[in-house]
Amino acid sequence: MNNKNIRIKEIINNLKEILKKDDLKNVQEILNNFVQALEFNDIKSINLLKEQIFDLEKNYIPQIPENKTISEKLKSNVLISTVGFQSEPVILTILILKPSIVYLLHSNDSLSFAEKIINDKEIKISNIEFKFKEIFEYNSVENYKIIKNILDEISKDKKIAIDLTGGGKMMVSSISLAAFYFHLPMVYLQSMKIGGLVIPFSEKLKLIENPFDYFGDVDLKLVEELFNSHFYDAAIKTCKNMENYIKDLATLKKIELLKELISVYREWDAFMHSKYCENFKREKPLLSERLKLIVNKFKKLNLVNCLPENIENNIIFLENLDKSFKNSLNIVDEYRIVDIYLCALRKGTEKQAKYDDGIARLYRCIEMCFTYKLKSLGLNDVSNPDYLELCKKLNINLNDLKNKFKEFSKKELITGEPLALDNQIYLLKSINQDDKMVKIYEDIKEEIKMRNRSILAHGTRPSTEEDWEKFKKKTIQIIKFTIGEERF
């Protein structure tokens, strides 16, 4: 038995469960005649036989189990098909998928075949809405634009499928590019061929895997960009969405690790490090501990290149934040000053442009710097200050201190009363009128007024990029003076 007869026998065996007895006998006879016509290269007989069998194909091809499975899986409301110089493959795909709307993408030369599709008797009774769109055989940019416009006009609740069985190479590559990019399912009507001619009843619809979806390359790049721009919530959400469609197991594992990594940075950005319960027991591992564990996982899977370049320095910094934690409301140390400063910088980036948010954090940096300075002089708690103890440590007279404070602030210095930022400045000035930090603060009174007019302070005026740059410049000076430029 030659190869042609083997193929015909395979097709017949596949049809036994589908075709009625008389139709099966008829199809078998036509297919045998088809093979004979191929052997004699009788083109006229071949075309006649294909025409005779096509009506049967339109009835039974949609019933083939593989084709039914694809149709039920996609449940497509809208089909977008490229049209070449054959109408039959597109007709069969339409009958298999049963969409309510079909876009026929045709070239100037294939318009007649698009018209032949809508005039097919089986198609005409299917109550499908057809839309013709001309595309170009050699202009991929224009084709992409046309396809993108089609997608924009389709209702968001519709399920779209792309059929690229027909059409020239440029037409197919254009629609494939759009389908891959917009994560749209693609189908192709595959068939057995002898001498380049399709064997009737061999057509089976195949679902084409999107390599971008399979490996997640496009969205992984997006996750990287979101992470580097400090949009941590959006990066995690993108990872979660990817888990719903990525099929490559190695990529899925990478996404799982990336979610863990980004979660640590998100919590760090939200100052959720060093978190303890009220009874001083940890709710979960410290961020520095979690980050170490995650880095080890990346190393085991040889994914070190996916980690931030400065990850080891991040761990060291987090460890110092964790070690310096105290179970109190107002924790002030050099690491937290710098931590809030860096968080402010993230808010003030060009991409985030949250200038009010950034300036509010810079203001908190300034508060912490002055609290840190007073603490270094001997005032341990600005929320409940003990000035007698402070005076003993500085070897100064308490009454002199109170008099100077009243002179500068026009207020009484009361033991136990919390010190706001302005009063911290007056206290420092009372201790040392030539204190350099006081001088710097007095230079930024306009910036402080500007901050007070912010919508995150006491006003309704949004902060601008110019405001942000001015405030940042002064804040850096105060921080460097507080902890030392080299240390900073």
SULZIPE-V378089 format. One record per pair of residues at least 6 apart in sequence whose C-alpha atoms are under 7 Angstrom apart, sorted by the first residue. I is the first residue (numbers start at 1). J is the second residue. If there is no record, write none. Layout:
# SULZIPE-V378089
i=I j=J
i=I j=J
This chain:
# SULZIPE-V378089
i=4 j=35
i=8 j=31
i=11 j=201
i=11 j=202
i=12 j=28
i=16 j=24
i=18 j=63
i=19 j=60
i=30 j=49
i=34 j=46
i=34 j=49
i=37 j=45
i=37 j=46
i=50 j=200
i=57 j=201
i=58 j=92
i=61 j=201
i=62 j=68
i=62 j=95
i=62 j=96
i=66 j=204
i=67 j=96
i=67 j=204
i=67 j=205
i=71 j=96
i=71 j=97
i=75 j=159
i=76 j=97
i=76 j=99
i=76 j=159
i=76 j=160
i=76 j=161
i=77 j=99
i=77 j=100
i=77 j=101
i=77 j=158
i=77 j=159
i=77 j=160
i=78 j=99
i=78 j=100
i=78 j=101
i=78 j=102
i=78 j=158
i=78 j=159
i=78 j=160
i=78 j=161
i=79 j=99
i=79 j=101
i=79 j=102
i=79 j=103
i=79 j=160
i=79 j=161
i=79 j=162
i=79 j=163
i=80 j=102
i=80 j=103
i=80 j=104
i=80 j=161
i=80 j=162
i=80 j=163
i=81 j=103
i=81 j=104
i=81 j=105
i=81 j=162
i=81 j=163
i=81 j=164
i=82 j=104
i=82 j=105
i=82 j=106
i=82 j=163
i=82 j=164
i=82 j=166
i=82 j=167
i=82 j=171
i=82 j=172
i=83 j=104
i=83 j=105
i=83 j=106
i=83 j=110
i=83 j=114
i=83 j=166
i=83 j=167
i=84 j=106
i=84 j=110
i=84 j=166
i=84 j=167
i=84 j=168
i=85 j=110
i=85 j=113
i=86 j=113
i=87 j=113
i=87 j=114
i=87 j=116
i=87 j=117
i=89 j=165
i=89 j=189
i=90 j=166
i=91 j=117
i=93 j=189
i=100 j=128
i=100 j=129
i=101 j=128
i=101 j=129
i=101 j=130
i=102 j=129
i=102 j=130
i=102 j=131
i=103 j=130
i=103 j=131
i=103 j=132
i=103 j=133
i=104 j=114
i=104 j=131
i=104 j=132
i=104 j=133
i=105 j=132
i=105 j=133
i=105 j=134
i=105 j=135
i=106 j=114
i=106 j=133
i=106 j=134
i=106 j=135
i=107 j=134
i=107 j=135
i=107 j=136
i=107 j=137
i=108 j=134
i=118 j=124
i=135 j=143
i=136 j=143
i=136 j=171
i=137 j=168
i=137 j=170
i=137 j=171
i=138 j=170
i=140 j=170
i=140 j=174
i=143 j=174
i=144 j=174
i=144 j=175
i=144 j=178
i=147 j=175
i=160 j=184
i=161 j=184
i=161 j=185
i=161 j=186
i=162 j=179
i=162 j=184
i=162 j=185
i=162 j=186
i=162 j=187
i=163 j=186
i=163 j=187
i=163 j=188
i=164 j=172
i=164 j=187
i=164 j=188
i=165 j=188
i=165 j=189
i=179 j=185
i=179 j=186
i=180 j=210
i=180 j=212
i=183 j=213
i=186 j=207
i=186 j=208
i=187 j=205
i=187 j=206
i=187 j=207
i=187 j=208
i=188 j=205
i=188 j=206
i=188 j=207
i=189 j=203
i=189 j=204
i=189 j=205
i=189 j=206
i=190 j=203
i=190 j=204
i=190 j=205
i=190 j=206
i=191 j=198
i=191 j=202
i=191 j=203
i=191 j=204
i=192 j=198
i=192 j=199
i=192 j=202
i=193 j=199
i=212 j=218
i=213 j=245
i=213 j=246
i=214 j=246
i=214 j=247
i=214 j=248
i=215 j=246
i=215 j=248
i=215 j=251
i=216 j=246
i=223 j=235
i=223 j=238
i=226 j=232
i=226 j=234
i=226 j=235
i=227 j=235
i=229 j=351
i=230 j=346
i=232 j=262
i=232 j=266
i=236 j=259
i=236 j=262
i=239 j=255
i=239 j=259
i=243 j=252
i=246 j=252
i=261 j=291
i=261 j=294
i=264 j=287
i=264 j=291
i=267 j=273
i=269 j=343
i=273 j=286
i=273 j=287
i=273 j=322
i=274 j=286
i=274 j=322
i=274 j=325
i=275 j=282
i=276 j=282
i=276 j=283
i=277 j=283
i=287 j=318
i=288 j=315
i=288 j=318
i=288 j=319
i=291 j=315
i=292 j=315
i=298 j=304
i=320 j=335
i=321 j=335
i=321 j=336
i=332 j=368
i=332 j=372
i=333 j=372
i=334 j=483
i=337 j=365
i=337 j=368
i=337 j=369
i=340 j=361
i=340 j=365
i=341 j=361
i=341 j=362
i=341 j=365
i=344 j=358
i=344 j=359
i=344 j=361
i=344 j=362
i=345 j=358
i=347 j=353
i=347 j=354
i=347 j=355
i=347 j=357
i=347 j=358
i=348 j=354
i=348 j=355
i=348 j=358
i=355 j=463
i=355 j=464
i=355 j=465
i=355 j=468
i=356 j=454
i=356 j=456
i=356 j=462
i=356 j=463
i=359 j=451
i=359 j=468
i=359 j=471
i=360 j=456
i=362 j=472
i=362 j=475
i=366 j=475
i=366 j=478
i=367 j=421
i=369 j=479
i=369 j=482
i=370 j=424
i=371 j=382
i=373 j=482
i=378 j=390
i=378 j=393
i=379 j=385
i=379 j=386
i=379 j=390
i=382 j=418
i=382 j=419
i=383 j=417
i=383 j=418
i=383 j=419
i=384 j=416
i=384 j=417
i=384 j=418
i=385 j=415
i=385 j=416
i=385 j=417
i=385 j=418
i=386 j=415
i=386 j=416
i=387 j=415
i=388 j=398
i=391 j=397
i=391 j=398
i=401 j=430
i=401 j=431
i=402 j=413
i=404 j=430
i=405 j=413
i=405 j=426
i=405 j=427
i=405 j=430
i=406 j=412
i=408 j=426
i=409 j=426
i=425 j=438
i=429 j=435
i=429 j=438
i=437 j=478
i=440 j=478
i=444 j=474
i=447 j=471
i=451 j=457
i=452 j=458
i=452 j=459
i=453 j=459
i=453 j=460
i=453 j=461
i=454 j=460
i=454 j=461
i=454 j=462
i=454 j=463
i=455 j=461
i=455 j=462
i=480 j=488
